[in-house]
Amino acid sequence: MPLLAPAPGLTSKAVLAARLAHGPNVLPAAKGSGLLATLREVVLEPMFLLLLVACAVYVGLGEGAEAITLGVALLAVAGISVYQEIRSDKALGALRQLTQPRAQVRRNGEVVTVPVEDLVVGDAVLVAEGARLPADGTVTKLNDFSVDEAILTGEAVPVAKAVGDPAFAGTSTVAGGAWLTVTAVGTGTRLGRIGQSLEAIDTEKTPLQLQVRQFVLRMAWMGAAAFVLVWGVNFAHSGNWVTALLFGLTLAMSILPEEIPVAFSSFMALGAARLSRLGVLTKQPQTVESLGSATVICADKTGTLTQEGMRVAQLYDGATASLVALPGPLAPTAAQVLACARYASETEPFDAMEKAIVAAFATAAPADATAPSPMLHEYPLGGTPPMMTHVRQVSGRPLVAGKGAVEHILAVCRPAPAVAEEIRRVTRELSGRGYRVLGVAQAAQAGPDFPAAQDDFAWGFLGLIALENPPKANAAAVIQEFLAAGIQVKMITGDFPETAQAIARQVGLPGADVLLTGQQVMDLSNAELQPQAATTAVFARMFPEAKLKVVEALKANGEVVAMTGDGVNDGPALKAAHIGVAMGRRGTEVARQAASLVLVDDDLAGMVTAIAQGRRIYQNFKKAVFYVVSIHIPIVLTVAVPLLAGWEWANLFTPVHIIFLELVMGPTCSIAFENEPAEAGQMQQPPRPLSSTFLAGAELGRSLLQGLGIAAAVLGVYYAAMRLGLPLPVGRTLVFATLVLSNVGLTLVNRSFTQSVWRTLRVPNRILWLMLALTLALLLITLLVPAAQRLFGFAPVPLAWLGGCVLAALAGVGWVEVYKAVRHQ
């Protein structure tokens, strides 16, 4: 029955007063957020601390220019980190605004929609089926209102509410709807008091996050050990502990790959923002990483593979045993089938099938459709498979109308076996054409009281309603794109097996003939289900427990599971899947809250886009990490080898040189590579295992070889300059120029691990070219501007010698191009 709004609701003045008295409807922000927390993290970063110590040493030595330079570098490092963090936070803040729940409230005599955080104590709030309650309140009006309070109580059984009952923020509407008067908001709610906000739950680290953290920690320990070693060797040679400390810090700074964790957070946050512009909202940026690993898509049928909305295509008139096409003229008995189906639906339906039934009834019998039919009693959707019953007053008399799964309708109507078999045959025929079929029944009311259960009425079978929900125009193409990417597609639907298989065949789903029903799934043990889940393409007549069990079975098989859904009953499976995907338009609030992705336009093609972006982001992050590893090796060896080998020039670089390289490498790693377009053929490759790592094995080995090649070129220039007896400033200039030019070459070579640099030069990336131009401009400043020359300890060198540095850099980097050509010929 329609829920009339309380009148007139709060005035704007009363809203303001309530907000001042009780605060906004928000829970405390998670710890570790905000600008101060970001600054604290930056200050505690190892690179920042190393720079701070080096700056203090220069002050102690009286080296003012070097101290000022490192002080400026300190601000630059902090500024870059803060900028990246603010940029990421802005991207995530925009996402939160897009995914922020909204609520319908009665204010100033009108029903308006406002952000949930704007609710105040005293507001009249409307909550509908599938919505999450936005605040604590008292029920004032309701229609078959029941709530899942498991988030607070742990009890999964829905709680039926009555007028005057309390309802709590964070719980979700399982059935019906209600008007609530808000009694508490934000921290004053029961959820706020016990601190069980979903927003406050720590997000589990992804495998790649753990791998990056472990790798950086390992390198940090190596840096600490190298620091102690170099400090000790320098002190043994010079006897000056302060100078030895300075060169020890130089080596420690050269080893620490602090760009990698910064790059990871930037890639994920900017990737999430990029996806939002493409119509795919991500709840956590870490989800971006998992997208490229998806191996199975469990797709709902209705609204996902099929068009949004339904229409009644045919009726089966049980009185005449005949099929009737709609729209068209109806015999009285056929009209009664459609009328009872309408009266068994909600007055203001939420479900697409009920909307279609109401529309068909309005077309077939407009006068009856507008006549009042008040609800006298309601039995909510219940049973397995389900059925629902409404008792309405029609033309002054009570009418008991029921509709639901054909099996349930037959069970309560008990027709003769031959009649029942004919009804089942017609049901199979209609389902085989792709129709969604519902049974319709009518009952007589035996007395003034209503029975406890809907099954207890004396039911009589009326007929069947066949609803059409054809596939979306792009469904077949989307399925083929998933398959080409090496991703299995499985249909999981509550529809009839015949209907599900008909749609599966229409969209070209492989293995559409292999099917399991929800009951069959529940009858199998977990061990028995796992192999069958792997080979089954269509799951029909599924209910929440069965959906969840299938998802868990696929995960146990080692699959990375993406699950789409839009209803309350999809919540558990969406939460359990590695990647839960909710529909943005037709999805319930519960589904959107449980999911990790939201498709704004309810188009499964958005998942193809999301997976392609996930693969692009992962591939580019690999490039960035390999770039960092490769360029750190020559820096480390250039500092360590001469000292440990006893070369004449033992300490060519100082922290000033290292910080120059760090300021060049950081933005190149986390900004330029993030902006790289996807390489051709990424969506024709199989998904990567979620637990795989590129921080070990052959791929890391290739990166190490790249670094050793550059180190050989740089050390070659180092050794040649030393043996030729060139002045130390000249040798330092040539070695540093070779290292910076190698960095430029490495950036270009690492744009692709398969395509030649000649091909990638034609691939647009404006930011990358900007970073390379900035790097070369800074190098020229250090080589040509006298003040910069003095600061870096450089000397003027002939242009031909710089040409030699270019050739050395090309040799150190260019061998990789030969490797690419040989491997991929």
Buried (B, 14 or more C-beta within 10 A) or exposed (E): BEBEBBEEBBEEEBBEBBBEEBBBBBBEEBEEEEEEBBBEBBEEBBBBEBBBBBBEBBBEBEBEEBBBBBBEBBEBBBEBBBEBBEBBBEBBEBBEEEBEEEBBBBBEEEEEEBBBBBBBBBBBBBBBBBBBBBBBBBBBBBBBBBBBBBBBEEEEEBBBBEEEBEBBBBBBBBBBBBBBBBBBBBBBBBBBEEEBBEEEEEEEEBBBBEBBBEBBEEBBEBBBEBBEBBBEBBBEBBEEEEBBBBBBBBBBBBBBBBBBBBBBBBBBBBBBBBBBEEBBBBBBBBBBBBBBBBBBBBBBBBBBBBBBBBBBBBBBBBBEEBBBEBEEEBBEBBBBBBBBBBBBBBBBBBBBBBBBBBBBBEEBBEEBBEEEBEBBBBBBBBBBBBBBBBBBEBEEEBBBBBBBBBBBBBBBBEBEEEBBEBBEEBBBBBBBBBBBBBBBBBBEBEEEEBBEEBBEBBBBBBBBBBBBBBBBEBBBEBBBBBBEBBBBBBBBBBBBBBBBBBBBEBBBBEBBEEBBBBEBBBEBEEEEBBEBBBEBBBBBBBBBBBBBBBBBBBBEBEBBBBBBBBBBBBBBBBBBBBBBBBBBEBBBBBBBBBBBBBBBEBBBBBBBBBBBBBBBBBBBBBBBBBBBBBBBBBBBBBBBBBBEEEBEBBBBBBBBBBBBBBBBBBBBBBBBBBBBEBBEEBBEBEBBEBEBBBBEEEBBEBBBBBBBBBBBBBBBBBBBBBEEEBEBBBBBBBBBBBBBBBBBBBBBBBBBBEBBBEEBEEBEBEBBEBBBEBBEEBBEEBBEEEEBBEBBBBBEBEEEBBEBBBBBBBBBBBBBBEBBEEEEE
